C-alpha cells in the first residue's frame, strides 16, 4: 500500500468537493518532469484515478513528458482548486501502468480521443495543420466499423508518492499545510508546516 487510508480519504473528499465546486476541470493537474540535463518542464494532464497505489494519468509515451519520465522516473504534480482555496502537491517515483489497465482506460475514452491518440505525433513538430487532419482521416478510415485499439505508444503512468502536501488557504495567509512523508521504514510521518 502506497498511501494511508487518511491520505486517500482526504484526497477522495477534496476531489468530491472539487467536482461540485470547480467550474471546469476539477481533475486537471500540473505535472513537472525533468530532462536529461535536469531542466524542468511543466504541463497540465488529467488525474484519471487515485487510491492507495498512487495517482494515475495517461499520455503518449513518445511525447516530451513520456520520454522525460522514461529517462528520469520521478515527478511532482499539483492539483489546484481555486474555488475552495485548496491544493495538493505530490512528489515521487513514476511507473508505467500495465497494458491491461491502459487498455481498459483507452476503451473508455470517446472515439474521437482514441483516433486522436493514433493520429497525433505528440510533441513532434507539425508543419501544417492539414497534415494532422490528413493523418486523422487516414486513421478514421483504417478503423471504420472497427474498435479502435490502444496504440502501443500510449498508456498510463502512476505516480507513487513519497511526499504529499495538503494545502488549505486561510484568511491572512495563515494557511494550513499538512505534509505526509514516507520514512525509510516505508511508513508515513505526518506533520503540520508553518504557512
Secondary structure as UniProt FT lines:
FT   HELIX           5..21
FT   TURN            26..27
FT   STRAND          28..34
FT   TURN            36..37
FT   STRAND          40..46
FT   STRAND          49..51
FT   TURN            52..53
FT   STRAND          54..60
FT   TURN            61..62
FT   HELIX           64..71
FT   STRAND          74..81
FT   HELIX           82..84
FT   STRAND          86..96
FT   HELIX           99..108
FT   HELIX           111..119
FT   TURN            122..123
FT   HELIX           129..142
FT   TURN            143..145
FT   TURN            152..153
FT   STRAND          154..168
FT   HELIX           171..173
FT   STRAND          176..182
FT   TURN            184..185
FT   STRAND          188..193
//
